[in-house]
Amino acid sequence: MSETQRWAFPEALQPKADETQFDLARALDAVVLVRVEVPEDAYTAATLGTERLGNGAVIREDGLVLTIGYLISEASRIWLATNRGAVVAGHPLAYDRATGFGLVQPLGRLDVPCLQRGLAADVKVGDSVFVVGHGGRAHSLKSRIVGKREFAGYWEYLLDEAIFTAPAHPQWGGAALLDAQGDLIGVGSLLVQQEVGGETVHVNMFVPVDLLEPIFDALLSTGRSPHPPHPWLGMSTQDPDGKLVVARLSPGGPAERAGIRQGDMVLGVGPTRVNGLSEFFRAVWRLGAAGVEVPLVVARAGDVLKITVKSADRDDFLKKPQLH
């Protein structure tokens, strides 16, 4: 795993111990590398790959790792590596699709510190923060919060308020976002574009750690959120110029089986007109839990069609983790 050590942020962008209000070395060691292998026949292999690499934050003394869930979806093998050179197998304990959080239980001793969870609600736009990836100070970044707002992802994902930081880095999946006190306030998800000061720039989106507490015990005991799963359609929808266009269909998924086609324009859910991803998802989710019938109104080649999609639980399409 030495290839992860070959790059470094410029020295001026790296956090320094004399500039922080917390034990920087301890915080750096609490972030591990998460390396994942996924079977070639896994449902997510075509979109997320069969070899995935990211980060994870140790949040409990027993080594429990909090990461971003897409890294560990359908994992057959997980390896956790520390800054001190230890490599330990891990078990994908839970993946909550509503928040995007994933939990990995190490199957051996990591022997690293753990991060305390803070409150993302307490930080404001403009506040200085630190993003920590595996690899020590060279892979950590002085940053600032440039936005706290709703985020809708084309893969049927919605957060009422996500955290956005700059400067951006493309490989922050599972990275730890720390506040000025060194407490964990978010987990890295992806690189997106956002308008800042009238200019479109790249920023990183983080899932606020506040969303973990209400579901934490259930994730530990059952591997799932206590809330019923949202109805899943299996269609990736994009909204260029305010129009909702079906960009991709999950093979064998509910939308494909119902006759939805790539390129269809989504106009509404039943009598409800929808004008953006967040409106669309909320309209679908208001109908009930996974399994509910979703009446879509779509435009195709000049025609307006009404197509009812029998939704599903996304997890039913995925390989389940096995404890080796």
Buried (B, 14 or more C-beta within 10 A) or exposed (E): EEEBEEEBBEEEEBBEEEEBEBEBBEBBBBBBBBBBEBEEEBBBBEEBEBEBBBBBBBBBEEBBBBBBBBBBBBBBEBBBBBBEEBBBBBBBBBBBBBBBBBBBBBBEEBEBBBBBBBEBEEBEEEBEBBBBBBBBBBBBBBBEBBBBEEBBBBBBBBBEBBBBBBBBBEBBBBBBBBBBEBBBBBBBBBBBEBEBEEEEEBBBBBBBBBBBEEBBEBBBEEBBBEEEBBBBBBBBBEBEEEEBBBBBBBEEBBBBEBEBBEEBBBBBBBEBEBEBBBBBBBBBBEBBEBBBEBBBBBBBEEEEBEBEBBBBBBBEBBBEBEEE
